[in-house]
Amino acid sequence: MLEPLAGVEPPLGRSAGRSGLRTSPRLLSMSLRNQPIEGPLAAGLLMAGNVDVYNSSVHDSCVSSGFKTLYEEGLLFDVTLVIEDHQFQAHKALLATQSDYFRIMFTADMRERDQNKIHLKGLTPTGFSHVLQFMYYGSIELNMSTVHEILQAAMYVQLTEVVKFCCSFLLSKICLDNCAEIMRLLDDFSVNIDGIKEQLDKFLLDNFVPLMSRADFLSYLSVEKLLSCLENDQLSRFPEIELFEAAQAWLRHDRSRWRHTDAIVQNVRFCLMNTTNVLEKGDASPQQRV
């Protein structure tokens, strides 16, 4: 027969003095698994090796699916996010677990912590709706017409995983036709996740000459990036005369660039060009060739 441990009162209603029943070892073990164990009882059980821990293999998925169900059925929403003229209902707990931005907003000493309607500025409804869906469902659809807005929203709420997805998508779609657009987009958001800038630079260097024949790319390329390219030995795959012509094309594209002529010419390796090419291509300044 199980004797009570010293200093520990039997659970109310289970003592022999009140009901005539004593707690069996099996019932005691079951009750202990469902309530915190403290004090001498805890020490005694630990010493006896009677405490086991059971982990659910479905707990995480149940929590996730539970929030999905609440979202789909419109239940227990406790915050409304307002973007332009659109309103999005959500659960603060879910947002806080998915986004550092929302976790800080709802736990730190900020005025939004106790508000149930919050206005978010600088986002589009389209971009945020995709990001919100991702926080509930864990998947997101990307295309070239929406990726800009989605990337903007993901950066805003600090959803790093979606930012990575956007970068991977853009890299998979980059070509001569959209290179300038993609590079400008990533420059706007100062994105450099998983070495994306290095991958973009490689694409630029591999395709430098054909890119420099495109007006949109000539408009995009800054003098700093042009000089960085001309200094890079990876451009040795192109004849130096083609690089010189590309540099001239950049200068001719905008008269305000003529002040950079000397800096650019200093990075052209004339020693790799034959005399005829130098005379033909180098006898005219950008101003004269416009």
Secondary structure, 3 states (H helix, E strand, C coil): CCCCCCCCCCCCCCCHHHHCCCCCHHHHHHHHCCCCCCHHHHHHHHHHCCCCCCCCCCHHHHHHHHHHHHHHHCCCCCEEEEECCEEEEECHHHHHHHCHHHHHHHHCCCHHHHCCEEECCCCCHHHHHHHHHHHHHCCCCCCCCCHHHHHHHHHHCCCHHHHHHHHHHHHHHCCCCCHHHHHHHHHHCCCCCCCHHHHHHHHHHHCHHHHCCCHHHHHHCCHHHHHHHHCCHHHHHCCHHHHHHHHHHHHHHCHHHHHHHHHHHCCCCHHHCCHHHHHHHHCCCHHHHC
